[in-house]
Amino acid sequence: MSRFGTRRDRAASAPFDAPCDDGYLGVRHEHGTLLTVLAIHPGPARPTPLDRPWHGNGDHGLSWAALTQWMNRPESAATDVTVLTHGTSVGDDGPAGRAYRTLLGPLSVAADRTVHVAIRFAPLRHPDLVARHGHGSAAALRAALSATRRLAGLLRADGLAVTGLTAAELSGMAQRLHPGTTAVDMYAVEPPDPAELPEALEAIWRHSAAACTMLRWRPGEQGPTVRAVARIDDGPGVYLRGDLPPHWTPLSTAADKAAGTGPRRHRPRLTAAAPGLASAMLPISGAGVILGADDAGRPVAVRLTGPDVPVAEISGGPLTAQRIAVRLAALGLTAAVFTDRPQQWQPVIDAVDDRRLLHPAADGAAQILIDDRPDSRLGPLAEHTVLRVHRGQRETGHDAGVPGVHQNPANPSRAVLTGGGRRLAVELVTTPAENALLHRA
């Protein structure tokens, strides 16, 4: 098998649960290694300027330095560590998605992303390390669990929320780790200057609706090395737009699979300690929806939905709420509208032209429940985000801990974005295409 999963490893076994200090950790035998996976939970949903990739912008992320530190430890000698980021940019190719792309322009933004760290422990690579835990297969398992536990502890000490996947969760992630028979396009990302890696890899969100990036750390005689790969999975709404980004080299494409050819042998690596990457911060959260621009002219986005966002708020006129609903539909998120003014919402629903993405509450459930009623009757509901619409502008008096958009009553083109304890004043932005869509409504 290609170590980046271009085809399913026939030697892989079904995962099993191994007891550990805080419950059970899923483990799978895979091509001579023991595989475990850590889930990195997203940070707080807060307004974030879309600045340089991996710059951080004051938000916590997965530190390049922390991973390099781990790979320099003696106990990492038998491990390969892969950071997998699955994300989506624009999830709809209908009217809402086309209008939102005019707002994105040349920006490369992952509206939603999930991050996992896969640890492959190779017992035969370092038998002395395994011998510290006893003898036989049980010792190899104990060594793999110890390595996973230590890496998780290092990441938690760096401020991240980390959990190990159980066997059931590992089974559910099998398709992400190994696309199997699904057609995938894979590209090695190898900029001449390592400092250009963040921009080169993050360019994937500008070219594909849904994709995966992979960074694989391996121990080496001269220090750990890193290999970067971009992967575009075949599926509904997935496509590659425009020419290949700079510094992308094809490894395996759907055309290769159709022709029966295997992955191309191309394994570029860069030194983990390369200048320009020591302070890099790998994003662990999606950016959310773009809402405005800060005083420096940078686009600003906020996550208004997700498992960690039970409630979000909009304070402003009906057009503001409808504009945000259209942008959420563009991201492929489903929303149901609870309102006492259906005559104002029905034209917007018709303009989006996809009842799966935006529909009246009576037409079924959705990820987002837009509560546009004076008394905001909906409370937090499991597996949903309640988006409360407060009628009339109120720039002050809002909770900075709740993700939200609050228009300035004196200047409706201005707003304060909130979330995660942060407040950020912005100029609200739109485009002629979006205005035309809402005007048709």
C-alpha positions in Angstrom: 0.0 0.0 0.0 1.1 3.6 -0.5 1.6 4.9 2.9 -0.7 7.8 2.1 -3.5 5.5 1.2 -3.8 5.4 -2.5 -5.2 1.9 -2.2 -6.6 -0.2 0.6 -4.1 -2.2 2.5 -5.1 -5.8 2.1 -3.0 -6.7 5.1 -4.9 -4.4 7.5 -7.0 -6.2 10.1 -10.2 -5.1 11.8 -9.5 -2.6 14.6 -9.8 -3.7 18.2 -10.0 -1.8 21.5 -7.1 -1.7 23.9 -7.7 -0.5 27.5 -5.9 2.6 28.5 -5.9 5.1 31.3 -9.0 7.1 30.2 -11.0 4.3 28.5 -10.2 2.4 25.3 -8.1 3.2 22.3 -8.7 1.7 18.9 -5.7 -0.1 17.4 -5.3 -1.8 14.0 -2.6 -4.0 12.6 -1.7 -2.5 9.3 1.1 -3.7 7.0 3.6 -4.5 9.9 2.6 -1.5 12.0 0.1 -0.7 14.8 -2.1 2.2 13.8 -3.8 4.5 16.4 -5.5 7.9 15.7 -6.0 11.0 17.8 -8.8 13.5 17.1 -7.9 17.2 17.5 -10.9 19.1 18.5 -11.5 22.6 17.0 -10.8 25.7 19.0 -13.4 28.2 20.0 -15.7 29.7 17.3 -14.4 33.2 17.2 -14.0 35.9 14.5 -10.8 35.4 12.7 -9.0 37.5 10.1 -8.0 35.4 7.1 -4.3 36.3 7.0 -1.3 34.3 6.1 -1.8 30.5 6.2 -0.6 28.8 9.4 0.1 32.2 10.9 -2.3 31.7 13.8 -3.9 35.1 14.0 -4.0 34.7 17.8 -5.9 31.4 17.5 -4.4 28.2 18.9 -3.5 25.5 16.5 -1.4 22.3 16.0 2.1 23.6 16.5 4.8 22.5 14.0 7.3 22.9 16.7 5.5 20.5 19.0 5.4 17.8 16.4 9.0 18.3 15.6 9.8 18.1 19.3 8.0 14.8 19.5 9.9 13.4 16.5 13.2 14.3 18.1 12.3 12.2 21.2 13.8 8.7 21.6 10.4 7.1 22.0 9.4 8.4 18.6 12.1 6.3 16.8 9.6 3.7 15.7 6.7 6.0 14.8 5.5 7.8 11.7 3.1 10.6 12.4 0.6 11.9 9.8 -1.6 15.0 10.3 -4.7 14.6 8.2 -6.9 17.6 7.5 -10.2 17.0 5.8 -12.1 20.1 4.8 -14.6 21.8 2.5 -14.6 25.2 0.9 -17.9 25.8 -1.0 -20.2 22.9 -0.6 -22.9 24.0 -3.1 -22.7 24.5 -6.8 -26.1 26.1 -7.1 -27.1 29.8 -7.0 -25.9 30.3 -3.4 -22.5 28.7 -4.1 -21.9 30.6 -7.3 -22.7 33.9 -5.5 -20.4 33.0 -2.6 -17.5 32.3 -4.9 -17.6 35.9 -6.1 -17.1 36.9 -2.5 -14.2 34.5 -2.0 -12.4 35.6 -5.1 -8.8 34.3 -5.0 -9.0 33.4 -1.3 -8.3 29.8 -0.3 -10.5 29.1 2.7 -11.5 25.9 4.4 -14.9 26.8 5.8 -15.0 23.5 7.7 -12.1 21.2 8.6 -11.5 18.2 10.8 -8.0 17.3 12.0 -6.6 13.8 13.0 -3.2 12.6 13.9 -2.4 9.1 12.8 0.4 7.3 14.6 1.9 4.2 12.9 4.2 2.3 15.3 6.6 -0.1 13.6 7.9 -2.6 16.2 10.5 -4.1 14.0 12.1 -0.8 13.3 13.2 -0.4 16.9 13.2 -3.7 18.8 15.1 -2.2 21.8 12.3 0.2 22.3 9.7 -2.6 22.3 11.9 -4.6 24.7 11.4 -2.0 27.4 7.7 -3.1 27.5 8.3 -6.8 27.7 8.4 -9.5 25.1 6.2 -10.7 22.2 3.2 -9.0 20.6 1.9 -7.8 23.9 5.0 -5.7 24.3 4.6 -4.2 20.9 1.1 -3.2 21.7 2.1 -1.7 25.0 4.9 0.3 23.3 2.4 1.6 20.7 -0.1 2.6 23.3 2.7 4.3 25.3 3.8 6.3 22.2 0.2 7.4 21.5 -0.3 8.4 25.1 2.9 10.4 25.3 2.1 12.2 22.0 -1.4 13.0 23.2 0.0 14.3 26.5 2.4 16.6 24.6 -0.4 18.0 22.5 -2.6 18.6 25.5 0.2 20.3 27.3 0.4 22.6 24.2 -3.2 23.6 24.8 -5.1 21.3 22.5 -8.2 19.2 23.2 -7.3 15.6 22.1 -9.1 12.3 22.3 -8.1 8.9 21.0 -10.4 7.1 18.6 -12.0 3.9 19.7 -12.1 0.8 17.4 -15.6 1.7 16.3 -14.5 5.3 15.4 -11.4 4.0 13.7 -13.6 1.7 11.5 -15.8 4.7 10.7 -12.7 6.6 9.5 -11.4 3.8 7.4 -12.5 5.4 4.1 -10.7 8.7 5.1 -7.5 6.8 5.8 -7.8 4.5 2.8 -10.0 5.7 0.0 -10.0 2.2 -1.4 -11.6 1.9 -4.8 -12.8 5.5 -4.8 -11.0 7.6 -7.5 -8.5 10.0 -5.9 -6.1 12.5 -7.3 -3.0 12.9 -5.2 -0.2 15.5 -5.5 3.1 15.9 -3.8 3.4 19.5 -2.6 7.1 20.6 -2.8 7.8 24.3 -2.9 11.5 25.3 -3.5 11.4 27.3 -0.3 10.0 25.5 2.8 8.6 28.7 4.0 6.2 28.6 1.0 4.7 25.3 2.1 1.7 26.8 4.0 0.5 28.8 1.0 1.3 25.9 -1.4 -0.7 23.3 0.6 -3.6 25.5 1.7 -4.1 26.4 -2.0 -6.1 23.2 -2.2 -9.2 24.9 -0.8 -9.2 27.3 -3.7 -9.2 24.5 -6.3 -11.4 21.8 -4.7 -14.8 21.8 -2.9 -13.7 19.0 -0.6 -10.2 17.6 -0.1 -7.6 16.3 2.3 -4.1 17.5 3.1 -1.5 15.2 4.7 1.7 16.0 6.5 3.8 13.0 7.4 6.6 13.2 9.9 9.3 10.5 9.8 12.4 10.0 11.9 15.7 10.4 10.0 19.4 10.2 10.6 19.7 14.0 10.1 16.6 14.7 12.1 12.9 14.2 11.2 11.6 14.9 7.7 8.2 15.9 6.5 6.3 15.0 3.3 3.3 17.0 2.2 0.5 15.6 0.0 -2.8 17.0 -1.2 -5.6 14.6 -2.0 -8.8 15.2 -3.8 -11.4 12.5 -3.2 -14.0 11.6 -5.8 -17.6 12.2 -4.7 -20.7 14.4 -5.0 -19.7 18.1 -5.3 -16.0 17.4 -5.5 -14.0 18.9 -8.3 -10.7 20.4 -9.2 -11.0 24.0 -10.5 -8.5 25.6 -12.8 -4.9 24.8 -13.3 -2.8 22.9 -10.7 -1.5 25.2 -8.0 2.3 26.0 -8.1 4.6 23.3 -6.8 2.1 20.4 -7.1 3.4 17.2 -8.7 0.9 14.4 -9.6 1.3 11.2 -7.6 -1.8 9.3 -8.5 -4.9 10.4 -10.4 -8.3 9.0 -11.3 -7.0 8.6 -14.9 -4.2 6.4 -13.5 -6.7 4.2 -11.8 -8.8 3.9 -14.9 -5.7 2.9 -16.8 -4.7 0.4 -14.2 -1.4 2.1 -13.3 -0.2 2.4 -9.8 1.0 5.5 -7.9 4.1 7.3 -9.2 7.2 7.0 -7.2 7.9 10.5 -6.0 8.8 11.0 -2.4 10.0 14.5 -1.8 10.7 15.5 1.8 11.8 18.6 3.6 13.6 18.9 6.9 11.2 19.4 9.8 13.6 22.0 11.2 13.5 24.0 8.0 13.7 27.8 8.4 10.4 29.6 8.2 8.3 26.7 9.6 9.4 26.7 13.3 6.6 29.1 14.3 4.0 27.6 11.9 0.6 26.8 13.5 -1.5 24.2 11.6 -5.2 25.2 11.7 -7.5 22.9 13.7 -10.8 24.7 13.0 -12.7 25.7 9.9 -12.9 29.4 9.2 -16.7 29.4 8.9 -18.5 32.0 6.8 -16.9 35.3 5.6 -18.9 38.2 7.0 -16.8 41.4 6.7 -13.4 43.1 6.5 -11.5 44.5 9.5 -9.9 48.0 9.6 -6.8 46.6 7.9 -8.9 45.3 5.0 -8.5 41.6 5.9 -11.5 39.3 5.3 -13.0 38.1 8.6 -14.9 34.9 9.1 -16.8 33.3 12.0 -18.0 29.7 12.5 -21.7 30.0 13.2 -22.5 26.3 13.3 -21.0 23.0 14.4 -21.1 20.4 17.2 -19.4 22.8 19.5 -21.7 25.8 18.6 -25.1 25.1 20.2 -26.3 28.7 19.8 -25.3 31.6 17.5 -26.8 35.1 17.1 -27.7 37.7 14.5 -28.7 41.2 15.5 -29.9 43.3 12.6 -32.4 43.7 9.9 -34.1 40.8 8.0 -31.8 41.3 5.0 -28.7 40.6 7.1 -30.2 37.3 8.4 -31.2 36.3 4.9 -27.7 37.1 3.5 -26.1 34.9 6.2 -28.5 32.1 5.5 -27.6 32.2 1.8 -23.9 32.0 2.7 -24.4 29.1 5.0 -26.3 27.3 2.2 -23.3 28.0 -0.1 -21.1 26.1 2.4 -23.4 23.1 2.0 -24.9 23.5 5.4 -28.6 22.7 5.8 -31.0 25.2 7.5 -34.6 25.2 8.5 -36.4 28.6 9.1 -38.7 29.1 12.1 -40.4 32.5 11.4 -43.6 34.5 11.9 -42.9 36.4 8.6 -42.8 33.6 6.0 -43.6 36.0 3.2 -40.1 37.5 3.7 -38.3 34.2 3.8 -40.0 32.3 1.0 -38.5 34.3 -1.8 -35.0 33.7 -0.4 -35.7 29.9 -0.1 -36.9 30.0 -3.8 -33.7 31.9 -4.8 -31.4 29.3 -3.2 -33.4 26.7 -5.2 -32.4 23.7 -3.0 -34.9 22.7 -0.4 -32.3 20.4 1.2 -30.1 23.4 2.0 -32.7 26.0 3.0 -36.4 25.3 3.7 -39.3 26.2 6.1 -39.2 24.4 9.4 -42.3 22.4 8.5 -40.4 20.7 5.7 -38.0 18.8 7.9 -34.9 18.9 10.2 -31.6 20.5 9.4 -28.2 21.2 10.9 -29.0 24.8 11.6 -32.3 26.0 13.1 -32.9 29.7 12.2 -35.2 31.1 14.9 -36.6 34.3 13.4 -39.3 34.9 15.9 -39.7 37.7 18.5 -39.5 35.4 21.5 -36.7 33.0 20.2 -38.5 30.0 21.5 -35.9 27.4 20.5 -33.3 26.4 23.1 -30.1 24.5 22.5 -30.8 21.1 20.9 -28.4 18.2 20.6 -26.8 17.9 17.1 -28.1 21.2 16.0 -27.1 24.9 16.0 -29.8 27.4 16.9 -29.2 30.6 15.0 -31.3 33.3 16.8 -32.3 36.4 14.9 -32.7 39.4 17.1 -34.8 42.0 15.3 -33.3 45.5 15.1 -29.6 46.4 15.4 -27.8 46.3 18.7 -24.1 46.7 18.6 -23.6 46.5 22.4 -24.9 44.2 25.1 -24.1 41.0 23.4 -22.2 38.0 24.9 -18.7 37.9 23.4 -18.6 34.1 24.2 -21.5 33.4 21.7 -20.6 33.5 18.0 -22.6 36.3 16.4 -23.1 39.2 14.1 -24.3 42.5 15.6 -25.1 45.4 13.3 -24.3 49.0 14.3 -27.7 50.7 14.7 -26.2 54.1 13.6 -24.3 52.6 10.6 -25.8 49.3 9.3 -22.8 48.7 7.0 -20.7 48.2 10.2 -21.0 45.3 12.7 -19.3 43.7 15.6 -18.5 40.0 15.3 -18.3 38.0 18.5 -17.3 34.5 19.6 -14.8 32.8 21.9 -14.5 35.8 24.1 -13.4 38.0 21.1 -15.1 41.1 19.7 -14.0 42.4 16.3 -15.5 45.4 14.4 -15.9 45.0 10.7 -17.3 46.5 7.6 -19.9 44.1 6.2 -19.1 42.9 2.7 -21.1 41.7 -0.3 -20.9 41.4 -4.0 -23.1 42.3 -7.0 -23.8 38.6 -7.6 -25.0 38.1 -4.0 -27.1 41.3 -4.2 -28.7 40.1 -7.4 -29.6 36.8 -5.8 -31.2 38.5 -2.9 -32.8 41.1 -5.1 -34.5 38.3 -7.0 -35.8 37.1 -3.7 
